[in-house]
Amino acid sequence: MPIEVSHLTHLYNKGTAMETKALDDINLSINDGEFVAIIGHTGSGKSTLIQHLNALIKPTSGKILLDGEDINADKTKLKYIRQKIGLVFQYPEYQLFEITVLKDVCYGPINMGFSNEEAEKAAKYALKLVGLEENFYDKSPFELSGGQKRRVAIAGILAMKPKVLILDEPTAGIDPKGRDEIFSVIERMRSEMDITVILVSHSMEDVARYADRIVVINDGKIALMGTPKDVFSNIEQLESMGLAAPQTSYLMRELRDKGFDVPLDVYTVEESTEILYNLFK
């Protein structure tokens, strides 16, 4: 289910003294199975963009096409759109409310019209996918750790069997172990469900490690777009927008300045670890 964003513009408070252009003529294609990261400073338009992608907000002008169809053309199809394009908000565990984990994950599928049996089957599959086995089913979501709550919230979206999953800062506020668990879940989802992932993140390390392509939003426009190596090679431009490259790239520059023969286009911990091992062994 490819997504095509065509000349998307959005104005808040249109026609008033408070009118603000949040998005300005955005054009973007996202292919099936792709992992796309969207980055930008606070207020750049990232959140506005992703809320358009599953029709939570309507464009002032322009279109969002899903499989060639305008997602805003027919209100009767909104439930279908939101099933196929799942959106996990930042701190999604605040939206957990049922008395057990299994009931919470079943809620979305039942609301989408699944039978109780279908919903439970989908929920159990989703919970297994995020690494929460049967011993978690009857627990209260509020008894879980922060990372486990986050995984329950993601399972609630996965149980609706989306083809596209949008994650808004999925590791915000959780410890490094929890962050690694979340990204392990995301990798498993892509492998087993052949799902498209759209990630909004401030962590340049995570973006560099996992994304196929990065979209940089600045002042409501696409400022840069390309592979992690393409985007992070523009350090000065990123810094002018209040962003940065991964810390490993700065380390490589420091080493180069001190006379070590190291490449500059290194953006992941794994790459830098191998280079440092070979350099100092």
C-alpha angles and dihedrals in degrees: 000000000000118000121219120191110195124191091326114186126171129189124191116211091008115203095015134101087257095057111146129183105223096171126027120197098319116190117184139152122201117192130214112278095009124140107219123181121203116203135175141129121281110290094020094121102261096126093044090053097051092046088058091054094071096031099256087130127032119225121250084219137348131045143263112212124198112192087344096307125114105244092209097048097087122032091197089068096054093099089053091048092051091048092052095041108045119195121201109194125213110279092012091173087078086070095057110111113149123104095243136033093240094051091049093053091045092055097080097047092047090050088052091055102265115147116247090256093049092046093051092048091049092045094052091049091049093048091051090049092055091047101257110128132197095285088070097053098088097036122107110252087229092064092063131094120259093260092048092050089051090052091050089052091050090047089055089061095041091053088067087062099235122187092209125041120195115196120193108202093324094183098045113136098004129110125257092262091052090047092054090049092053093051090046087056091049092051090049091051092053091049099045103031100032087229130171113235126205112187128192109196145154091204107099090186092059092044092050092048101047113021125095090197137012128213115198115204120198125172091345095307136097103256099174136005133178145081118329090260091050094050101038092050085072096070096150093051091048091050091051086059094050094260134109142206121251114288091247091066091056089049091054091050091051091051092048090050089054091054102263116140100234131140118254097211095078115125109157133070090233093056094045093047091056092047093049092047092053092043097053105027 
